[in-house]
Amino acid sequence: MEEPVLPDGEELSAAGLRLEVDGEVARIALARPERRNAMTGRTWKALAHVGQALPERVRIVVVSGDGPSFSAGIDLAMFSPEGVPGERSLMADVGEAPEQRAALDAGIAAYQEGFTWLSRPDIVSVAAVQGHAIGAGFQLALACDLRVMADDAALCMKEPALGLVPDLSGTKPLVDIVGLPRAMELCLTARTVGADEAERLRLAELVVPGGELDTAVDDLVAALLAVPHGAASATKGLLQGAPGRSLEEQCAAERAAQAERLIAMAAQMGG
């Protein structure tokens, strides 16, 4: 079976992305600063392609945005009858007929795949957020495991104000992080959350001055890489499963995971 191949430069450029893979670290940048890194369907499909083809050696994925904004969200031209140049309009599949509903569902599911892979246990994903993270941009930051923000970060779940719902996997991590009442307030008012409030709400693990964002992210990446990969992946899986388990179930999961780690260590020592 052939190994999956990462998107080439042409696909990435058309999607408004830049990708660098250096050893155990992959860096994905939203690269349409002239549009405040507004995203399109091609962006999300290319992100999904990256996730599908990421080399096994990669442990850390950093997602950032070029220019003063992380991302202004969806390119609103996607809702026009003409759509974004080179892409089908989102409105093309809208209708009540079963085949239209199925096509729309499949299309959104394909877009969601560009976000959901960032929570895989085998990687740790870090969003480096500066300036605006609006709508889909906020959801992309939420899709990552950890968020480091510049002090000018401004988050907003804009979709309800546009007559839509957040549909790029962002509602679950938002509720998991801030709780249902606060998530409801943030979404249904579509208000902007600054960096200080984001830190208080646990939407940011760290807030730093804008000029220190890259250094702070690099320091976090170095700290994450210092932990053995197998232990990090197993621990992340345990933590992700904990909310859905009872204490007894979580203890059993810990025992099983530890047994696997000890077996792996014994094999290394024996080798």
C-alpha positions as a Python dict, from the first residue, in 0.01 Angstrom:
ca = {
    (1, 'M'): (0, 0, 0),
    (2, 'E'): (141, 338, -102),
    (3, 'E'): (223, 593, 165),
    (4, 'P'): (0, 902, 150),
    (5, 'V'): (170, 1208, 2),
    (6, 'L'): (145, 1554, 157),
    (7, 'P'): (-21, 1830, -48),
    (8, 'D'): (212, 1984, -303),
    (9, 'G'): (289, 2353, -334),
    (10, 'E'): (15, 2411, -590),
    (11, 'E'): (-257, 2261, -370),
    (12, 'L'): (-134, 2447, -64),
    (13, 'S'): (-111, 2779, -249),
    (14, 'A'): (-464, 2742, -390),
    (15, 'A'): (-587, 2664, -39),
    (16, 'G'): (-414, 2963, 114),
    (17, 'L'): (-181, 2750, 325),
    (18, 'R'): (189, 2702, 384),
    (19, 'L'): (333, 2380, 530),
    (20, 'E'): (674, 2303, 676),
    (21, 'V'): (768, 1966, 822),
    (22, 'D'): (1094, 1960, 1015),
    (23, 'G'): (1159, 1632, 1192),
    (24, 'E'): (895, 1584, 1461),
    (25, 'V'): (730, 1923, 1412),
    (26, 'A'): (487, 2031, 1139),
    (27, 'R'): (397, 2397, 1101),
    (28, 'I'): (82, 2495, 912),
    (29, 'A'): (29, 2863, 836),
    (30, 'L'): (-284, 3027, 703),
    (31, 'A'): (-126, 3234, 427),
    (32, 'R'): (-379, 3480, 290),
    (33, 'P'): (-289, 3788, 495),
    (34, 'E'): (-439, 4018, 232),
    (35, 'R'): (-776, 3856, 317),
    (36, 'R'): (-701, 3831, 691),
    (37, 'N'): (-653, 3458, 629),
    (38, 'A'): (-1018, 3402, 539),
    (39, 'M'): (-1071, 3032, 468),
    (40, 'T'): (-1255, 2846, 193),
    (41, 'G'): (-1358, 2489, 127),
    (42, 'R'): (-1022, 2429, -37),
    (43, 'T'): (-851, 2540, 284),
    (44, 'W'): (-1035, 2282, 491),
    (45, 'K'): (-990, 2002, 238),
    (46, 'A'): (-618, 2075, 219),
    (47, 'L'): (-599, 2073, 600),
    (48, 'A'): (-767, 1731, 596),
    (49, 'H'): (-515, 1614, 334),
    (50, 'V'): (-230, 1726, 560),
    (51, 'G'): (-376, 1526, 847),
    (52, 'Q'): (-418, 1216, 632),
    (53, 'A'): (-62, 1229, 498),
    (54, 'L'): (130, 1356, 799),
    (55, 'P'): (450, 1151, 846),
    (56, 'E'): (438, 919, 1147),
    (57, 'R'): (744, 1089, 1296),
    (58, 'V'): (550, 1414, 1348),
    (59, 'R'): (456, 1468, 1711),
    (60, 'I'): (371, 1839, 1724),
    (61, 'V'): (157, 2044, 1484),
    (62, 'V'): (162, 2423, 1511),
    (63, 'V'): (-116, 2618, 1338),
    (64, 'S'): (-61, 2991, 1285),
    (65, 'G'): (-171, 3277, 1062),
    (66, 'D'): (38, 3516, 853),
    (67, 'G'): (-4, 3888, 909),
    (68, 'P'): (-192, 4066, 1187),
    (69, 'S'): (-485, 3820, 1209),
    (70, 'F'): (-502, 3448, 1282),
    (71, 'S'): (-813, 3418, 1065),
    (72, 'A'): (-1120, 3627, 989),
    (73, 'G'): (-1312, 3301, 936),
    (74, 'I'): (-1497, 3180, 631),
    (75, 'D'): (-1461, 3371, 305),
    (76, 'L'): (-1816, 3502, 271),
    (77, 'A'): (-1791, 3473, -108),
    (78, 'M'): (-1857, 3102, -51),
    (79, 'F'): (-2223, 3194, 10),
    (80, 'S'): (-2258, 3388, -315),
    (81, 'P'): (-2415, 3217, -618),
    (82, 'E'): (-2080, 3234, -795),
    (83, 'G'): (-1881, 3103, -499),
    (84, 'V'): (-1509, 3149, -452),
    (85, 'P'): (-1314, 3137, -781),
    (86, 'G'): (-1237, 2774, -859),
    (87, 'E'): (-1478, 2638, -597),
    (88, 'R'): (-1841, 2537, -594),
    (89, 'S'): (-2075, 2772, -406),
    (90, 'L'): (-2196, 2647, -68),
    (91, 'M'): (-2546, 2734, -184),
    (92, 'A'): (-2527, 2498, -481),
    (93, 'D'): (-2632, 2194, -276),
    (94, 'V'): (-2890, 2368, -59),
    (95, 'G'): (-3241, 2226, -88),
    (96, 'E'): (-3494, 2004, 82),
    (97, 'A'): (-3470, 1708, -154),
    (98, 'P'): (-3304, 1402, 6),
    (99, 'E'): (-3021, 1401, -244),
    (100, 'Q'): (-2954, 1769, -178),
    (101, 'R'): (-2951, 1716, 198),
    (102, 'A'): (-2714, 1421, 153),
    (103, 'A'): (-2479, 1624, -67),
    (104, 'L'): (-2477, 1912, 181),
    (105, 'D'): (-2412, 1677, 473),
    (106, 'A'): (-2124, 1511, 288),
    (107, 'G'): (-1975, 1846, 194),
    (108, 'I'): (-1977, 1977, 551),
    (109, 'A'): (-1840, 1646, 680),
    (110, 'A'): (-1546, 1679, 440),
    (111, 'Y'): (-1478, 2029, 570),
    (112, 'Q'): (-1495, 1910, 933),
    (113, 'E'): (-1220, 1657, 862),
    (114, 'G'): (-982, 1950, 823),
    (115, 'F'): (-1036, 2027, 1192),
    (116, 'T'): (-1101, 1701, 1375),
    (117, 'W'): (-767, 1533, 1301),
    (118, 'L'): (-593, 1795, 1516),
    (119, 'S'): (-717, 1616, 1829),
    (120, 'R'): (-560, 1279, 1742),
    (121, 'P'): (-377, 1119, 2037),
    (122, 'D'): (-55, 1067, 1839),
    (123, 'I'): (5, 1442, 1802),
    (124, 'V'): (-22, 1754, 2014),
    (125, 'S'): (-160, 2051, 1822),
    (126, 'V'): (-86, 2410, 1918),
    (127, 'A'): (-266, 2718, 1785),
    (128, 'A'): (-59, 3038, 1779),
    (129, 'V'): (-324, 3309, 1773),
    (130, 'Q'): (-278, 3679, 1711),
    (131, 'G'): (-538, 3937, 1618),
    (132, 'H'): (-877, 3822, 1498),
    (133, 'A'): (-989, 3459, 1528),
    (134, 'I'): (-1344, 3485, 1402),
    (135, 'G'): (-1597, 3211, 1329),
    (136, 'A'): (-1412, 2935, 1147),
    (137, 'G'): (-1087, 3089, 1272),
    (138, 'F'): (-1205, 3055, 1632),
    (139, 'Q'): (-1313, 2698, 1560),
    (140, 'L'): (-972, 2614, 1412),
    (141, 'A'): (-806, 2742, 1729),
    (142, 'L'): (-1053, 2537, 1937),
    (143, 'A'): (-971, 2227, 1730),
    (144, 'C'): (-614, 2243, 1858),
    (145, 'D'): (-516, 2092, 2192),
    (146, 'L'): (-343, 2404, 2322),
    (147, 'R'): (-369, 2775, 2243),
    (148, 'V'): (-100, 3037, 2290),
    (149, 'M'): (-230, 3389, 2225),
    (150, 'A'): (-85, 3730, 2167),
    (151, 'D'): (-231, 4001, 2388),
    (152, 'D'): (-420, 4147, 2089),
    (153, 'A'): (-614, 3825, 2021),
    (154, 'A'): (-987, 3875, 1963),
    (155, 'L'): (-1213, 3569, 1949),
    (156, 'C'): (-1569, 3561, 1823),
    (157, 'M'): (-1814, 3284, 1731),
    (158, 'K'): (-1977, 3488, 1458),
    (159, 'E'): (-2191, 3227, 1284),
    (160, 'P'): (-2519, 3278, 1479),
    (161, 'A'): (-2507, 3651, 1403),
    (162, 'L'): (-2494, 3556, 1033),
    (163, 'G'): (-2798, 3330, 1063),
    (164, 'L'): (-2584, 3015, 1074),
    (165, 'V'): (-2451, 2769, 1334),
    (166, 'P'): (-2088, 2682, 1409),
    (167, 'D'): (-2040, 2361, 1211),
    (168, 'L'): (-1665, 2301, 1194),
    (169, 'S'): (-1642, 2094, 1515),
    (170, 'G'): (-1605, 2398, 1743),
    (171, 'T'): (-1912, 2361, 1963),
    (172, 'K'): (-1787, 2056, 2157),
    (173, 'P'): (-1443, 2188, 2261),
    (174, 'L'): (-1601, 2523, 2345),
    (175, 'V'): (-1853, 2360, 2581),
    (176, 'D'): (-1585, 2127, 2721),
    (177, 'I'): (-1359, 2422, 2802),
    (178, 'V'): (-1594, 2695, 2927),
    (179, 'G'): (-1911, 2503, 3017),
    (180, 'L'): (-2257, 2513, 2862),
    (181, 'P'): (-2389, 2846, 3001),
    (182, 'R'): (-2079, 3045, 2902),
    (183, 'A'): (-2059, 2875, 2562),
    (184, 'M'): (-2423, 2964, 2502),
    (185, 'E'): (-2361, 3326, 2601),
    (186, 'L'): (-2055, 3356, 2374),
    (187, 'C'): (-2229, 3202, 2073),
    (188, 'L'): (-2571, 3363, 2106),
    (189, 'T'): (-2436, 3712, 2160),
    (190, 'A'): (-2152, 3668, 1907),
    (191, 'R'): (-1949, 3904, 2122),
    (192, 'T'): (-1574, 3942, 2102),
    (193, 'V'): (-1352, 3789, 2371),
    (194, 'G'): (-1016, 3954, 2427),
    (195, 'A'): (-697, 3775, 2522),
    (196, 'D'): (-724, 3847, 2896),
    (197, 'E'): (-1076, 3708, 2916),
    (198, 'A'): (-976, 3413, 2698),
    (199, 'E'): (-709, 3325, 2952),
    (200, 'R'): (-959, 3354, 3240),
    (201, 'L'): (-1203, 3129, 3054),
    (202, 'R'): (-924, 2876, 2986),
    (203, 'L'): (-949, 2933, 2612),
    (204, 'A'): (-579, 3024, 2620),
    (205, 'E'): (-309, 2834, 2805),
    (206, 'L'): (-78, 3134, 2775),
    (207, 'V'): (-108, 3500, 2672),
    (208, 'V'): (205, 3693, 2577),
    (209, 'P'): (293, 4025, 2412),
    (210, 'G'): (260, 4003, 2035),
    (211, 'G'): (634, 4023, 1976),
    (212, 'E'): (689, 3720, 2199),
    (213, 'L'): (432, 3487, 2043),
    (214, 'D'): (674, 3289, 1823),
    (215, 'T'): (923, 3245, 2106),
    (216, 'A'): (652, 3132, 2348),
    (217, 'V'): (525, 2875, 2098),
    (218, 'D'): (878, 2748, 2031),
    (219, 'D'): (938, 2712, 2406),
    (220, 'L'): (615, 2513, 2441),
    (221, 'V'): (707, 2290, 2147),
    (222, 'A'): (1047, 2219, 2303),
    (223, 'A'): (885, 2128, 2635),
    (224, 'L'): (636, 1896, 2463),
    (225, 'L'): (912, 1722, 2269),
    (226, 'A'): (1105, 1656, 2590),
    (227, 'V'): (843, 1397, 2694),
    (228, 'P'): (873, 1052, 2526),
    (229, 'H'): (629, 1018, 2238),
    (230, 'G'): (467, 693, 2351),
    (231, 'A'): (401, 824, 2701),
    (232, 'A'): (268, 1154, 2566),
    (233, 'S'): (27, 983, 2325),
    (234, 'A'): (-99, 740, 2587),
    (235, 'T'): (-146, 1016, 2842),
    (236, 'K'): (-332, 1237, 2595),
    (237, 'G'): (-564, 948, 2515),
    (238, 'L'): (-632, 892, 2884),
    (239, 'L'): (-708, 1258, 2944),
    (240, 'Q'): (-936, 1282, 2641),
    (241, 'G'): (-1138, 980, 2753),
    (242, 'A'): (-1165, 1082, 3118),
    (243, 'P'): (-1480, 1302, 3094),
    (244, 'G'): (-1683, 1012, 2955),
    (245, 'R'): (-1570, 755, 3211),
    (246, 'S'): (-1650, 684, 3572),
    (247, 'L'): (-1361, 678, 3820),
    (248, 'E'): (-1361, 298, 3810),
    (249, 'E'): (-1352, 299, 3430),
    (250, 'Q'): (-1075, 558, 3423),
    (251, 'C'): (-867, 353, 3668),
    (252, 'A'): (-908, 51, 3441),
    (253, 'A'): (-802, 258, 3140),
    (254, 'E'): (-496, 378, 3332),
    (255, 'R'): (-400, 20, 3418),
    (256, 'A'): (-433, -93, 3056),
    (257, 'A'): (-235, 203, 2925),
    (258, 'Q'): (39, 155, 3184),
    (259, 'A'): (67, -213, 3101),
    (260, 'E'): (123, -121, 2737),
    (261, 'R'): (390, 132, 2833),
    (262, 'L'): (571, -118, 3059),
    (263, 'I'): (563, -382, 2786),
    (264, 'A'): (711, -133, 2542),
    (265, 'M'): (982, -35, 2791),
    (266, 'A'): (1066, -399, 2861),
    (267, 'A'): (1096, -466, 2488),
    (268, 'Q'): (1335, -173, 2451),
    (269, 'M'): (1547, -292, 2742),
    (270, 'G'): (1553, -645, 2606),
    (271, 'G'): (1649, -517, 2260),
}
